[in-house]
Amino acid sequence: MSVAGGCLLPICRGSDMAVLRPSSEHELAEMVRAAAADRHTLEIIGAGTKRALGRPVRADACLDLSALRGIISYDAEELVLCAASGTPLEEIAAELAAHRQCLGFDPADWGPLFGVPARGGTIGGALAADVSGSRRLLHGAAREHLLGIRAVNGWGKAYKAGGKVVKNVTGFDISKLMCGSLGILGPLSEVTLRLLPKPEHSACLVVRGLEPEQGLHLLGRIWREPLEASALVYLPNAVLEHFDLGGSGEAGLALLRVEGSTEALNDKRMRLRALLESLRVEELAHGDQLLTAAANGSVFASAALDVWRMTVPPSTSAEVAAALVGTLWYADWAGGLFWIATSRDTLSAAAGLERICARAQGQLQLLRADEGQRRGFPARPSGGQGVIQLMRTVKSAFDPLALFNPGRMYEGL
């Protein structure tokens, strides 16, 4: 592959692919144009922390965006930040913390699930994989916080979508398509995000002695209350020891987080305790760490198990939990998200989980498995042939030569 500018290296992190590492959007566009001319496919990576997510990619070269890094602009008063796509999340979080601000979608860190060190992900990777954490319950998913992008299409042309202000509604919001796309629509060069003030204080309460039906019902009840809970998690007995919360035969427990100013938080504490007066309640000093571990799937990081995520209407969560008896699981998002671990008989596990998911009208994602098993499963729930065809149409508009991350989402897509 002939490439003007940038850096062409001989290996791509343990593979025998050439790696292209642009240091600017201009170089990125040149590299994509060269790949298009030669009909060479490209695997897009940032820090590589989620490279084992989705179907395995077979490409001619690796497009490494890790050199596209740095905060481009940050308006703390307007709560808007623009950063290059390869900027580490840790770098962004540190800058925002200095101004008592944060990313509202609370990006989770799935790196350890895939055998790579924690805290290594980039902002572009977080958006491409849609790794929203526990605060998604209150503030919404990544796409709700993405205001605009700059990217390069399959012809090697740079383009922009969205803007740098919150009120920027002019036609279809193309930037939202990038969230959860796993890079199949092309490489991002920069992203603009809406920010939120960091809560002044938070309190994490634990309610012990809850069987699954009781615990999930409680989460749903609190979610419907005007308490603006920022995390509602249920942990069955089987996973308690992994969270250093005991276990030893007792029932499961619920973790509840509320946030706000001193006055607002005290009011929420009082209202919560009134709701929970007949239950075993205590406040945890290390509650945020436990909720982060739940959002990251850390329980399953070192286990030789396949890991699944099932999203369902919270109203069906008790039925889903009953159907998962004998399976290792826990629930986030007030029962709207189930983390599930199964033995590596992936096909057999999939059949059972798909039946449960279908009854709940939910969506099932195989998050982690070995390469051979991942090849047989879509990276995202398909929603049927009509949805897949729509995605093919969208893909062809951005990437007409099918250069980017071929086959990562579905077979041939």
PyMOL commands that set and color helices and strands:
alter all, ss='L'
color gray80, all
select helices_A, chain A and resi 25-38+89-97+111-114+123-129+136-139+142-144+174-178+212-224+237-243+262-275+287-296+298-300+314-323+333-335+346-359+371-374+385-398
alter helices_A, ss='H'
color red, helices_A
select strands_A, chain A and resi 8-9+18-20+42-45+61-64+71-75+80-84+101-103+146-152+158-162+188-197+201-210+231-235+252-260+280-284+306-311+328-332+337-342+363-368
alter strands_A, ss='S'
color yellow, strands_A
deselect
rebuild
show_as cartoon
